[in-house]
């Protein structure tokens, strides 16, 4: 979707995890503890998502390595795992992958039930399985959910649409630390040049309050600064620019400042009670207190920049493996902890709503997913962000999804690798 731009929910607490190296983040699963893999979604979506990961692994040098627990796999090994998964799905009676899966554009998914049995038992038998150490002694992982919002905007400033949506500044420099040291794979920093030094980039407060933004490119204009803030939290989405025209807005870099939850900061200030806080309440509070709005938003120093995409890929959300995300099958994880593109299994709960759109209960969410994205607040072995597409249903899910669960990773068994 937009790589590190994703920041989770306005209710998410700031995350400051202790560094965890790859070998510590995952542990092999005993045969007696292997999940049933009772996948609750259609196999076509899984096949399509796996194809995106396969394409990613095939772009890498075959010798590039990935660490899963005590084991090391090459990019070729990871690609072979995707091929095995796809072949297994194709051999199942209902596991055909439609070529038209992308033709309808982005859409929310947590809908159809899974079918077929043999392919699941094949994965249990032929794949090594690792579990995330999570965030506590019970290996608990916190799951949130993200979607693609739509924001009203105009390409030229008007009296109503007067709040700028900034593009990537020319002086923003991204550094992939993995290019300098393989032990830093998945780590990055961003900053700006000052003389011969690279120094931290400006904070949100500095950008808005100290005139720093005066020289930044503007890609569009919004009528609500809170909507820009929410778009930055999600990382990308759609601009409704009028006259029935929708434009894709994509992540195009960030200031690499730590994510801080503005909602949690508002609660800590005593102005809002924890029970009252929600996505809707936060938005209404900002609109009802315009004199406080910028100060409230400035609590989060992280700032995301955007670009408008008019390419042939503009209809689709794109993750950090540079391929389309699959609603209901793609997740954002911390690439410092877990391999990008890898096959994973999640067990958690999803919200269920009544006919009026009110939260009614939760229901099990058990399915295979692919690690195809990352996010600013998705840090450490105890966080997963689940992609659900766009539209009203996706928005409801994303603004009410915050549950504990378990996370596993799978790689095809190879000679001398793994003990599963």
Secondary structure as GFF3:
##gff-version 3
##sequence-region A 1 420
A	DSSP	alpha_helix	22	25	.	.	.	ID=ss1
A	DSSP	beta_strand	26	28	.	.	.	ID=ss2
A	DSSP	three_ten_helix	31	33	.	.	.	ID=ss3
A	DSSP	alpha_helix	43	59	.	.	.	ID=ss4
A	DSSP	beta_strand	65	68	.	.	.	ID=ss5
A	DSSP	beta_strand	71	74	.	.	.	ID=ss6
A	DSSP	alpha_helix	75	91	.	.	.	ID=ss7
A	DSSP	alpha_helix	118	126	.	.	.	ID=ss8
A	DSSP	beta_strand	127	132	.	.	.	ID=ss9
A	DSSP	beta_strand	141	154	.	.	.	ID=ss10
A	DSSP	beta_strand	163	166	.	.	.	ID=ss11
A	DSSP	beta_strand	173	176	.	.	.	ID=ss12
A	DSSP	three_ten_helix	177	179	.	.	.	ID=ss13
A	DSSP	three_ten_helix	182	184	.	.	.	ID=ss14
A	DSSP	beta_strand	188	194	.	.	.	ID=ss15
A	DSSP	beta_strand	197	200	.	.	.	ID=ss16
A	DSSP	alpha_helix	204	209	.	.	.	ID=ss17
A	DSSP	three_ten_helix	212	215	.	.	.	ID=ss18
A	DSSP	beta_strand	218	222	.	.	.	ID=ss19
A	DSSP	alpha_helix	225	234	.	.	.	ID=ss20
A	DSSP	beta_strand	237	240	.	.	.	ID=ss21
A	DSSP	beta_strand	246	254	.	.	.	ID=ss22
A	DSSP	alpha_helix	262	268	.	.	.	ID=ss23
A	DSSP	alpha_helix	279	288	.	.	.	ID=ss24
A	DSSP	alpha_helix	290	297	.	.	.	ID=ss25
A	DSSP	beta_strand	304	309	.	.	.	ID=ss26
A	DSSP	beta_strand	330	332	.	.	.	ID=ss27
A	DSSP	beta_strand	343	353	.	.	.	ID=ss28
A	DSSP	beta_strand	359	373	.	.	.	ID=ss29
A	DSSP	beta_strand	383	390	.	.	.	ID=ss30
A	DSSP	alpha_helix	392	398	.	.	.	ID=ss31
A	DSSP	beta_strand	402	412	.	.	.	ID=ss32
###
